[in-house]
Amino acid sequence: MKPPFPKCFKKETKPSKFCPGCGQSIILKMLGEVIDELGISSSVVYGCDIGCMLLSWDFFDLNTVQTHHGRTVPTLVGLKKANPEFVAIAYMGDGGAYAIGSQHFLAAAHRNDPITIIVANNTNYAMTGGQMAPTTFLGEKTTTTPQGRSFESEGKPMLGPELVRFINSDAYVARGSSLYPLKLKEYFKKAILHQTNRKSLAFVEVLSACPTNWRTDAKATIEFLKNLEKNYPLGEK
Amino acid sequence: MGNGVIVEAALAAGAEALFGYPITPTTEVLQFWAEKKAKNKKLIFMQAEDEMAAGFATIGACLAGKKAFNVTAGPGNVLAQDPFSMAEAMRIPIVVIIGQRGGPSTGTVIYSQQEVLLTTHGGNGEGFRIVFSPTNLQELYDFTIEAFNTAWTYFFPTFVLTDGYLCKEKSIVDLHKAQKVVKPKPIFEKGKVLNLRNCYDMEEEIYEKVEEISKEFNKIASRVVRFEEYKLADAKYIIFAHGSVAASCRVAVDILRQKKIKAGLFIPKTLSPFPENQIKKALLGKKKIFVVESSLGQFSMLVQSVVYGSSLPFFEYLKPALGIMPEEIVNFVKEHK
């Protein structure tokens, strides 16, 4: 028997447009289950950024808005200020959160805006064809770092959750992996309850498989994800 | 001052939220709104981290059904084209006040009319924006109220394009009650489902979307267009001007009339949609066309696109980022009449 889709999925847009093996299918399934279990589907506004996540603009049978690159956070901050009854969930990539939208991401973390931010970290810009991201690890080859990311010219990768923890002691901060869906679900649930109950920022980074741009088969994808944990330690921060 | 007039007008129009980033010459709008918010807890205010954030937060508040506005100028107007373009694509009724300052680049913090094309046609689109250009503080008040009503009636991003002179100017203004206040309609409602996007898969899809918005925009244009004709009926010389410069031109026309020179003035008060048909009619029987503006021809381009094909001699008095006095206009018309 196939496990059922979460109720908040929009069935007519399934199967999704994500590549086979993409971590986002797992991330969004866990998010969907949490939305179902908390019974909040009528009050969620889900915002998705540019990059592969824009393919999720009609993934859910919820109020959703696809924004511009890096601008999902300020859009949802404005929405939340206008109507605090909404549960605002911003879903972004590592480029949107840590590069082009980093000022909004950091400002929201600093202000402790009561929204939930989920960032998929797949160590590259996947939609545009595997360029370097702020999260590309040292030595990792991408289409714009063909020799591998070097500390001398590109610097060290960005550690989003650690940074947010440093500037905001009230936020909920965690890093999970698409390799451990149930743990991820636990983080998402806490991250949404933190927004609704504590009126504080909640942020979960997710190490997300990208077999297309990693050029990995199933086994190598799992190994790649496991290896990432050395650079990006999992757990609540 | 003008920036206070903007806040009073926004309140009269039922605005509830302002998102902005301090930038001269519009900063006091933020300050006055913050003072109002201190007395009225229902009002929403956020000093954002930059103009992009302010614009996108304005969009977010509109999605939640609040009448929200944004105020910026010059380089801030450049940055905010990112959210303005999204509002244009998704028909979000944001209201934006622009206080033009000298450009290019950081330019001056004082005055210009150089943000005409940026405000009417900025962004990677087709300029589906409604843009009012008031000539004095009373019109700044009236058009700011009208901007909120227009935005929430037709769901196009709506701008009040003013300038640093009007933002800082003081004069007597009738802060009357709004005759009409259009109620905001939440775009996202609890318990309903709406999936919004601005990114399309195929050329045909975006083509159809642009055609659809274009049709809607053209349909409402005649209801939205505003203009003023000043002493035009028997005029030989027709002057085109907008904003503060148009106020100067009114005085110039009076002086020219005293000198028995038959000058008249056409003032577009919406730069988008532009009063094309009204301008074509106004040209009938005229001998010469004059355009006066504080830019090197941005407004003139709008006029030229309408008078294209006319054989009337065309004269431009262009002073980028400089104010223009009535005497200069009088002398220019006298020289070329």
Interface residues (C-beta under 8 A of the other chain):
Chain A: K10 S42 S43 V45 I50 L54 W57 D58 F60 D61 L62 N63 T64 V65 Q66 T67 H68 R71 P74 T75 L76 V77 G78 L79 K80 K81 A82 N83 E85 F86 Q103 H104 A107
Chain B: E16 A17 F19 I44 M46 A48 E49 D50 M52 A53 A54 G55 F56 A57 T58 I59 G60 A61 C62 L63 A64 G65 K66 A68 D82 P83 S85 M86 P186 F188 E189 K190 G191 K192 V193 L194 N195 L196 R197 N198 C199
